[in-house]
Amino acid sequence: MVRTFLALLVVLGIYVGITPAHAEGDDRSFSFPGSAWNSTGNLSPFERGNVISQTYAEQGVKVWSLTDSLSLIPYVSGSVTADTKGYDWNNKLVGTGGLKLQQDFANGIIALRVGYAYEYRFKSGIDRDGLVGRLEYWFGWSLDDERRFPGSSWGVVGFLSPLEKGNLVAAAYVQQGYVAYRNPDIALVPFIEATVSTDTKDYDWNNYVRGAAGVKAAVTVCSCDIGVAYAYEKRFQGSSRDGVMFFVRFWFGWNPKSGG
């Protein structure tokens, strides 16, 4: 299974290397969009005292553009997740190679991904590979010209894990903040947020609604948010819980270009 996944990455790399760019009016240049992020904290009232850290990195090559904003991008990605309580589902390595069709907007993106993934669970030793796919979006906004009301939303629907084969997962998140204080290095932002998630196999951890209110420091130098919030989470199977959560999140992206 691991050999199959590695072979896929090699084939993808060869394809990326030999495929010329094509876009309206370009000079046969192509670009290398990529990103990396980390989220660390006690992220759910149902896992009190459990600190979860997830790191994700992705590298793509924009090889074909239908328009200035619609592109086909082969990509490879990897993620590592770990927690302090040792839950099997929170301790894993996932690698994926695939294609995404991405529509860019001024304040966000919509993307359709299809790929082949390999997942390994550290605690149980279970591993599995298989096809994955999802439709996703991300949008950010500010409700006024002075950017005092920053907000964002993301959503995803698809088959996300080789170890949950046949399980269709859908989730959406929205956050709205208000900049109470700002200087060139940091902004203090009270916020409210909500998350909803469901799946077709009725796994308890995938079927919930969670709301939270808190405050975060948005630090310019590291493109990171450091915050604390009070959250209430309701599982659709009946149980509910509330509590304080903290988080540290960072994201950065890149897009170098090459001419031909």
C-alpha positions in Angstrom: 0.0 0.0 0.0 2.8 2.4 0.9 4.6 1.4 -2.4 1.4 2.2 -4.3 1.1 5.6 -2.8 4.8 6.4 -3.4 4.5 5.3 -7.0 1.6 7.7 -7.4 3.6 10.6 -6.2 6.4 9.7 -8.6 4.0 9.6 -11.5 2.5 12.9 -10.4 5.9 14.5 -10.2 6.8 13.3 -13.7 3.5 14.6 -15.0 4.1 18.0 -13.4 7.6 18.2 -14.8 6.6 17.5 -18.4 3.3 19.4 -18.6 3.5 22.9 -20.0 1.5 25.7 -18.6 -1.3 27.2 -20.6 -3.3 30.3 -19.8 -4.9 33.1 -21.7 -2.2 35.5 -22.9 0.5 34.1 -20.7 4.2 33.6 -21.6 4.1 29.8 -20.9 5.0 30.5 -17.3 3.6 28.3 -14.5 3.4 28.8 -10.7 3.8 26.7 -7.6 1.0 27.5 -5.1 1.5 26.0 -1.7 0.5 26.5 1.9 1.1 25.3 5.4 -0.8 25.6 8.7 -0.9 24.4 12.2 -3.7 24.3 14.8 -2.9 23.5 18.4 -5.2 23.6 21.4 -8.0 21.9 23.4 -10.5 22.2 20.6 -13.6 20.4 21.9 -15.4 20.5 25.3 -15.8 16.7 24.8 -12.1 16.2 25.1 -11.3 18.2 28.2 -7.6 18.4 29.0 -6.7 16.9 25.7 -4.4 19.1 23.6 -4.5 18.3 19.9 -2.0 19.5 17.4 -2.4 19.2 13.6 0.1 20.3 11.0 -0.6 20.3 7.3 1.4 21.3 4.2 0.5 21.2 0.5 2.5 21.9 -2.7 0.8 22.3 -6.1 1.8 23.2 -9.6 -0.6 25.3 -11.7 -0.3 23.6 -15.0 -3.5 24.6 -16.8 -5.8 27.6 -16.6 -9.2 27.6 -18.3 -9.5 31.3 -17.4 -7.6 33.8 -15.3 -9.3 32.5 -12.2 -10.1 28.8 -12.9 -7.1 26.4 -12.8 -6.2 22.7 -12.7 -3.6 22.0 -10.1 -1.8 18.7 -9.4 -0.8 18.6 -5.7 0.8 16.6 -3.0 0.0 17.1 0.7 0.8 15.7 4.1 -0.6 16.1 7.6 0.5 14.9 11.0 -2.0 14.9 14.0 -1.2 14.1 17.6 -2.8 14.6 21.0 -1.9 14.3 24.7 -4.4 11.6 25.6 -3.4 9.1 22.9 -6.7 8.7 21.1 -6.2 6.5 18.0 -8.1 8.8 15.7 -6.1 11.9 16.8 -2.7 10.3 16.2 -2.1 9.8 12.5 -0.1 10.6 9.4 -1.9 11.2 6.1 -0.3 11.7 2.7 -2.2 12.5 -0.5 -1.5 13.1 -4.1 -4.1 14.3 -6.6 -5.7 17.0 -8.7 -7.8 19.9 -7.8 -9.9 22.2 -10.0 -9.9 25.6 -8.2 -12.0 28.7 -8.8 -10.4 31.8 -7.3 -12.4 34.8 -6.1 -11.2 38.2 -4.8 -11.9 37.0 -1.2 -11.8 33.2 -1.4 -11.8 30.0 -3.3 -13.9 27.0 -4.3 -12.1 23.8 -5.1 -12.9 20.2 -6.2 -10.3 17.7 -5.2 -9.8 14.1 -6.2 -6.8 12.1 -5.0 -5.2 9.0 -3.6 -4.4 9.0 0.1 -2.5 6.8 2.6 -3.3 7.0 6.3 -1.4 5.5 9.2 -2.6 5.5 12.9 0.4 5.7 15.3 -1.3 4.1 18.3 -3.1 1.1 16.7 -0.7 0.6 13.8 -3.6 0.4 11.4 -3.0 1.8 7.9 -5.1 2.1 4.8 -4.9 3.7 1.4 -7.6 4.6 -1.1 -9.3 7.2 -3.2 -10.5 10.4 -1.5 -12.4 13.4 -2.9 -14.0 16.6 -1.6 -15.6 19.9 -2.6 -14.4 22.7 -0.4 -14.6 26.5 0.0 -13.0 29.3 2.0 -14.0 32.9 2.1 -12.9 35.9 4.2 -14.4 39.4 4.5 -14.5 42.6 6.4 -17.9 44.3 6.8 -16.5 47.9 6.5 -13.7 49.8 4.7 -11.6 50.1 7.8 -11.5 46.3 8.3 -12.9 46.5 11.8 -15.2 43.5 11.3 -13.0 40.6 10.0 -14.8 37.3 9.3 -14.2 34.0 7.5 -16.0 30.8 6.6 -15.0 27.4 5.3 -16.9 24.3 4.3 -16.2 20.8 3.0 -18.2 17.8 1.8 -16.6 14.6 0.6 -15.0 11.3 1.4 -12.1 12.4 3.5 -10.4 9.4 5.0 -9.3 5.9 3.6 -10.0 4.6 7.1 -13.6 5.8 6.9 -14.3 4.3 3.4 -17.8 5.1 2.1 -18.4 7.7 4.8 -19.6 11.0 3.3 -18.6 13.9 5.7 -20.0 17.4 5.5 -18.8 20.3 7.8 -19.0 24.1 7.8 -17.5 26.9 10.0 -18.1 30.6 10.3 -16.4 33.2 12.5 -17.2 36.9 12.9 -14.9 39.3 14.8 -14.5 42.9 15.8 -11.1 44.6 16.0 -11.2 46.2 19.5 -7.5 47.3 19.3 -4.9 47.4 16.5 -1.3 48.4 16.0 1.1 47.4 13.2 2.1 44.2 15.0 -1.0 42.9 16.6 -4.8 43.1 16.7 -7.1 42.2 19.6 -10.3 40.6 18.2 -13.3 39.5 20.2 -15.2 36.9 18.1 -18.1 34.5 17.9 -18.0 31.3 15.8 -20.1 28.3 14.9 -19.3 24.8 13.5 -21.6 22.1 12.3 -20.6 18.6 11.1 -22.4 15.5 10.0 -21.7 12.2 8.2 -23.5 9.3 6.6 -22.2 6.6 9.1 -23.4 8.5 12.2 -20.0 8.5 14.0 -20.6 10.5 17.2 -17.5 12.7 16.8 -18.6 13.7 13.3 -22.1 14.7 14.2 -22.3 17.9 16.2 -23.0 21.6 16.4 -20.6 23.8 18.3 -20.8 27.5 19.2 -18.1 29.6 20.9 -17.4 33.2 21.9 -13.9 34.4 22.8 -11.0 36.8 22.1 -7.9 36.3 20.0 -4.7 38.1 19.3 -3.9 38.3 15.6 -0.1 38.6 15.4 1.2 40.0 12.1 4.8 38.8 12.3 3.9 35.0 12.4 0.5 35.2 10.6 -0.9 33.5 13.7 -3.9 33.7 16.0 -3.6 33.1 19.8 -6.9 32.9 21.6 -9.3 31.6 24.2 -13.0 31.0 24.0 -16.0 29.5 25.9 -17.7 26.8 23.8 -20.9 24.8 23.9 -21.1 21.6 21.9 -24.1 19.4 21.2 -23.8 16.0 19.7 -26.7 14.9 17.5 -26.9 11.6 19.4 -28.0 13.4 22.5 -25.1 14.5 24.8 -23.8 18.0 25.2 -20.9 19.7 27.0 -19.4 23.2 27.5 -16.1 24.5 28.6 -13.1 26.8 28.0 -10.9 26.1 25.0 -7.6 27.7 23.9 -5.9 27.7 20.6 -2.8 28.7 18.6 -3.2 28.7 14.8 -0.9 29.9 12.0 -1.1 29.8 8.2 1.2 30.9 5.5 1.2 30.5 1.7 3.5 31.0 -1.3 3.2 31.0 -5.0 6.6 31.4 -6.8 6.5 31.5 -10.6 8.7 30.2 -13.4 8.9 31.3 -17.0 9.5 29.1 -20.0 
